[in-house]
Amino acid sequence: MQAGTFQSRIDIGESVAEHRLSLQLDASAGTYPTPEDRVLIGALQEGREDAYETLILRFQQPVYNLICRLLSEPSDAADIVQEVFLKIFRNIRSFRGNSSLKTWIYRIAVNEAHNHRRWFSRHQKQEVGLLGDEVTRGYQDSLSDPGRTPFELTLDHETRALVEEALAKLNPNFRAAVVLRDIEDLSYEEIAVVLELSLGTVKSRILRGRESLRKILEGQLEPEPTLHLSPQPVE
């Protein structure tokens, strides 16, 4: 995704119902594994160790970034990422290839983030984990730098920090849709599969999420020729 495209989208521009994890994704979404995906999926289903290493190298950082943006407490992201990959490893043999590998993995990640938020709302943590920061820092340090994302390329450090703060304030339903579209660059069809929503609902949540971001950021960002804060129509 080009930086200009991202600017025009985010333009600042889940509730995923509780259910059993479904591994057979909707084939009507029109998102299928690439040839590269098929080779990797086959190797994973054969239990090849090098395939697991490839999967982690390819998806560990994106999954971590996604979960951080979906959580109110990003410090918990490391544990959730580990749960995501455990589920991937346990269930890869059941994956039939009715969606892209990325879509399938992101669906698991979004569900895990949703489950964690629900648990956290019921069990507000009373104790301070003295080792929490150390464990999380160690995990973060193990992640390779994948290079700057379109989101990072588009916005300078200060502006990006403001947008990240605004994202954290969004209704989780809108946040997931906006993050998947404007930062992760998933298609509307892919997002519908990940969030298990109709295409119309996905577009509505993206539009409302962008509008909410605009309102949160009003007065915080100076309008510039390359960064407009008016909401953009969903295609």
Summary of the structure (lengths in Angstrom):
residues: 235
radius of gyration: 17.9
end to end distance: 15.8
largest distance: 54.8
contacts: 678
relative contact order: 0.18
helix: 66%
strand: 1%
